[in-house]
Every structure is written in C-alpha cells, then in structure tokens.
Amino acid sequence: MLKAAPGVRPVATFEEMLRRHPELGVGIRRTLERRIHALRAIHGEEQEVIFRQTHEVGQVGQSDFTDMGELGVTIASAPLDHRVYHFRLAYCGFEYAHVVLGGESFIALAEGLQNAMWSLGGAPREHRTDSLSAAFCNLDRNARDDLTRRYEDLRAYCGMRPSRNNRGIAHENGAIESSHGHLKRTIADALLLRGTADFDDLAAYRGFIDEIVSCRKARNDKRIDYERATLQALPDRRTSDYEKVIVRATSSGGFTLRKVFYTVPSRLIGHQLRVRLYDDRLDVFVGGTHLVTLPRGRPHPNGKHDQVVDYRHVIHSLRRKPMTLLNLVYRDRLFPREAYQRTFDSLRERLPDKKACRLMVDLLALGH
C-alpha cells in the first residue's frame, strides 16, 4: 500500500486496513503510525530541503499579498472582501501592512511599497517578490508588458534592483513568507481577543492593523535603526501610485468605469473628467482642479455591474421627479443607510407609490 501510494497519510492507511481487515480493531493506530514513520525514515523518498539564508544589512526588502477573507472581517456588519499588502526588510524585520480592497494590482503594490519606504525613510538595494501578479501577471501580452514596465519604472525610480522567486516555491521568499504567516495569525488572534471582527468603518480596521504592526516593529527597534542608516536615500517625492483615466459625465448624472457607475455633481454632466484611480478611491478633476473624491467600487464576482452613489449629487433632480425613485436602477445604492431602505419599504406598504416616493425624497432632502 505504501509503495503504491507513498504520499498517503498514516490515518488513511489505518482506515484502509480496517476496511480490509475489520478484526484488527482501533487499538493498532498509534503502533501503525510509529511503524510508518520509521519506515519512511529508512526507505522513504528524498524530501525537499529548505536552505536558510543569511541577510545582508540594507540589501533586501520583500513584498507579498495575502487574502484575509477567512478572518471574517466586517465593516458595519457588511463583509469586507480584502487582502493585506505586507512589506518586510529581511535583515531587521521592519514591517509595513496595508489593507487592499481589490486584488493584487500595480496600484496596490505601488501605494503599499511607497508607504512602507517613506515611513521607513529609505529604500533597500533590492526588492523581491513572489511573482506578484501586479508585476508578472498572466494577462495578454500587451497588458503584461504594460504592467511589467510600470513595475520596472517604479523600482528604478526608487533605485532598487528587482528579483523574484520561482513560481510555486514560496519558501524562497522565506523571510516574508514566514513573517507573513505570523502576521496573519497575529491578526486572527487579536480579532478573537477583541471579541468581534466587526468595525465601524474601514479607517477603524486600518487603525487596528496599524497598531498590531507597530507592536511587532517595536520588538526590533534597535535593528531597524541600525539598518535604516544603511538604506538608500529616497527620491524627493513619491511617484504615481494611481492610474490615470479619462471619462465623460453623462446625462445619467455620472460615469461608468471598470463596470462601476459613479455619480458626480450634476453640473459636470457633459464634461470630460480626469480620474486618478487608486485602490480604494477615485480623485476626479476638471483640468487641473480637483472636484471630488469618490470611494472606489468594484463589479460583483459574477461580472454584474455595481454603482457608487451619493444621493446629494442627484437629490435636486429627484425632488422635481420623485416618482423616478420607484424603479431607479441604483435605488438600493442611493440610500445612505439601511434605515432609509426600511423606511421606504414601510411607506410603500402603507401608502400609494406616488405619495411614498414623495415622502422618501423629502426625507432624503432633509438630510442634504
């Protein structure tokens, strides 16, 4: 059995033996496990060896992302689909962690990496990744070349050489992989001790992560100060950690970008807008003038479009045409809080639709 399936677990071997020979009984399990363990030590296959590395001071900074979905974090009771970008200096253990709302992307990498280096006050000579999709992604050739070029520009701007591990061999990035796992477990433990994984808003959750990372860094203060003195000087200012996009505001009172509809002040209808697309927000400009910052939305996992709506952008038109509220495409996104949705449902149960819509729009206008 062990020759036919050398990787089979002892417990599976035990269960198969009981199936074939029920008379053996459960008492043989521990003996069987010891025998299999000894047999594999003498006759087993060669195993992969992990080579522990020494790290030169000021040499290597390492980046990675991890999916935090299994921790069950919620914001105001709504599930938060997110990752954490994690940067670490291999020698001293300096760490930086940043909550990322989308997947691995160049924007998230650029923002997180620059946040880390500017808080540190310097840059290592080498930046290592675990084949991040942000820099080495399996897209079409043009997209892959574009993202790789942007990553090359970023690391060159900060004076770092790029390096990466072989795909599927995460332990080559050992210092960050080990610390990464520890950080995720530390966050999980802190959530358990906190008694809840629900936060009032995203800022509160980010502050929670920052506090955890600060406590971990405090243990290595002396080594961090020593390595900080050996780092390369940073450029005078940060490079772009956003994507530039041109859109036009339509008569619907907004624009669609990456399968998400965003409302804007209606005075912008017909205007061409310059958008800076960050991981968690959009900055909207007309010419060189910044007009509004919007939270970034993302399409549903099934590809369905989503909406990011600020009722204050459209309330003046709704007051003139309140019945449009009834079948408004983004009605569920229009209400600033769930209580408004419950109120509207209650009004519709008790009143004709026309009157319910008028009262609901008036309530929204009071909050404007």
N, C-alpha and C positions, 0 to 999 in steps of 0.2 A: 504493500500500500504506500509506504513512504518512498519507495523507488519510483512508483508510477506517478506520484504527486508529491515531490519533495517539499513544496511550499505549504502543504496543508497544515493547519493548526492542530496541536495536540488534542484540543477539545473535540474537533471534528473527527479525528482518528478514533477517539474514545467512543463517540456516538455511533460511528460506523461499526466498530467492533461489537457494541451492544446490540446493534440491529442484526448482525450476522450471528452473534453468539449470546443470546439473552441470558444464558445461565451464568455468565461471568459476574454480573452484579456491579453496582456503582462503586464498590469499595476499591476497585483497581485503578481509579482515575489518577490519583496522585502518583502511584507507582509507575503507571504508564507515562505520565508527563516527565518524570525524572529519567526514565529509560530513553525516551525520545530525545530529551535534551542532551544526555550523554552520548547517544548515538550520533547526533548531528555534530557534536564537538569533535568526534573521532573520524566520521566518514562523510560529514556534510559538505555542501558546496562552499567554494570560496565566497566571501562576502565583500561588499564594497567597503573600502577604508576611507574614513574622513580625515583629511590631513589638517591638523590645527595650524593656524598661521600666526606669525608674529606681525605686528603692525607698526610701521614707521610713523613717528610723530609728524602730524601735518600732512600726511600723504593721502588718505582715502576717506571720502565721505560717501555714504551709501543711501540709496533711496528705494522705497518699496511702497506698495499699497496693500491694504487688507480689507476684505469685506466684513462689515460689522453687523450684518443682518441677523446673525444668530443670537446677538445680545438682546434683541427685542426692545431697542430704544424707541420711545415715542415722544413726540412734541405735541403738547396739549391733547394727548390721547391718540394722536394720529401717528401711525407707524412711520419711522424715518428710514428710508432706503439710502444708505450711505456707506462710504468707505473712509478709511483714515490713511492719509499720506504720512509716512514716517521717514525721517532723515536721522542718520546717526554718524558721528565720527568714530571710525573704527578704533582709534588709539585711546581716546579719553572717555568715550561713552556719552559725549554730548548728544542730546536728543531734541527733536522737534516733531510735533504731531499736529496735523491739521485735518479737520473734518471736511470731506469731499462729498458733495451731493450727487454728482454724476459718477460715471465710471472713470477708469484710468484715461486721462486725456493730457494732451500737451499743456492745456491751460492750467489744469490742476497741478501738474508737475512743475510748471514754471512759477506758479504762485507759491506753492509749498516750498520749493527749493530756495527761492529768493527770500521768503520769510525766514527760513532757517538760517541762511548765511548772513542776512542783515541783523538778526538777533544775536548771532554768534560774533559778528564783527570781522569776518574774514572768510576766505574760501580755501578748501584743500586743493592739492595739486591734481587730484584725480576724483572723478565722480563715477561711481559704479552702480549699475542697476541689474535687476534680474530679468533682463529682456522685457522691460516695461512696454506694454502696447503703445504707450504715449510716444515712444521714440523708435520702436522696432516692431511695427504692427503689421498684421497680415491683411492689409487692405489692397485695393487695386494699386497698380504701380505708381500712378501719379500721386495718389493720396499718401502712399508710403514714402515716396521721395520727398513730398512736401513736409510731412511731419518729421522725418529724419533730418531734413535740412534745418527746420526750426529748432530742433533739439541741438544740432551741431552749433547753430548760431548762439543759442543760449549758453551752452557750456563754454564756447570760445569767448563770449563776452565776459564771462566770469573767470577766464583763464584756467579752466580745468580740462584735463585730458579725459576722454570718455573710455569706459571699459564696461564690460558686461559678462555675466556668467553664461555658461551653456544652457540652452533651453532644457527645462525639466530637471536641472540639477541645482536646486535652490540652496543647498548647503555650501556651494562655492561662495555664496554671499553670506557666509556664516555669521559674522558679527551682527549684521542687520536682521537676518532671519531669526536667530536666537533671541535677540532683544525684542524683535517684532512680536514673537510669540509671548514673551514675558509681558510686554506692554498690553497685549490684548487680554491676557489672563488677569493682569492687574486691574484693568478697566472693568472686567466682568466681576471681580471680587468687590471693587468699590461700589458697583451698582447694587450688589447683594447687600453690602453693609449699609448703603443708603436707604434700602428698603423699597425702592421703586426705581424703575428705568424711565419714568415719565418726567419731562422737563417742561417748564412754562413756555420756553421759546428756544430757538436754535442758539442764541447767544448764551443762554444759561448752560446748555450742554457743552458748548465750546469752552466755556469757562471751567467746567468740570474736568474736561480733558486737559486743559492747560495746567490746572492745579496738580493733577496726577503726574504729568511730565515734569513739572517744576520740582516736585518732591524727589523724583528719580534722579534728576540732574544734580540736586543738592548733595547727593552722596559722592559725587565725583568732582566737586568744586575745584580742588587743587589740581587735578589732572587736566581739567578743562582750561583753567587759567594758564597752565604750562603749555598746552597745545595751542591755545589761542594766539600766543606770542609768535608761533611759527607759521601761522597761516598767511596766505597771500592777501594783499590789500584788495578791497572791493572797488568796483568802478564808482564814479561819483554819484551815479543814480541807477535805479533799477531799470532793466529793460522791460519790454511789454510782457505782461502776464495775462493778456486778453487777446481775443480775436476781433478784428475789425470787419463789420458787415454794414452794407448799405441797404436800407429798406424804405418803403414809402407807406405813409399812413393812408388808409383807405376810408371810404365813406362809412365803413362799419365802426369807425372810431378807434382803429388800432392797426396793427400789422401782424403778419404771421411769419415766424422764424423757427426753423427746425421743428415743424409740426406743432408749434405752440402759438396761440393767438394772444397778443398783449394789447390791452387798452392803453391809450395815451390821451392827454388833454385834447379835446375836440378841435381846438384852434390849430392843431398840427395836421389835420386832415388835408391831404393833397401834397404835403411837404415831403421832401426826401430827407431821411434821418440817418445820421451816422450812429451806429451802435457799437459799443465796446462790450463784447460778450465775455463775462467772467464765469467761473464755475458756479457761483451762487447768485449772480445778479447781472443786470444789464444797465449800463450807463447810456443814456440817449442824448444825442447832441443835434442841434441845427447849426451847421457851420462849425465854429469853434466854441459855441455856447452850450454848456451842459444844462439840460432842462429837467430831467427826471431820472431817478434810479428805480428800477423795477426788479422784484425778485425773479430769479430765473425759474422757468417751468421746464418740464420735460414730458415728452409724449408717454402715453401708457405703454406698459410692456407688450401689449398686443398690437402696438403701432397706431392706436387711435389717437387723434389729436387731443390736446388739452388747452386750457385757457388760463391766463393770469389776468384777473380783472380787478380794477379799482373802481368801485361804484361812483366815486367822486368825479371820475372822468366823464361819466355819462348821465349823471342824475338830472342835470338841467334838461336834457332831451327827454328823459323818462317822465318828467313832470308834465311835459306837453303831450306825451303819448303814453300814458300809464298802462293801457291795455297790452302794449308790446311786451310787458313783463311776463304775461301768461305763458307764452311759448318761446321766450327768448332762449337762444341756443346756449348761452353761457349763464343762464339764470342761477344755477346752483353755485357758480363761482362768484356771482355778483354780491351775495350777502356776506358781509364782513365777519359774521359769527353765526354759529349754528342756531342760536336763539332766534335770529331773524327768519331762518328757514322754517323753524317750528311755528313761529308767529304767522307766517304766510299760509302755511298748511291749515292752521286753526281758522284763519279768516276765511279761507275758501270753503271750509266745512260749514260755516255759519252764514256766509253772505254770498250774494251773486258775484261772479267773477269780476265784473266791471268795478264794483264797489271795493272788493278785496284788493284788487290791483291798485286802485286809487289810494286806499289807506296805507298799503305797504310802501308805495312810493313816497307818500308823505312822511312815513316813519323814517325811511332812509334819508330823506331831505333834512329832517330834524338833526340827524347825526352828522350832516355835511359841515 
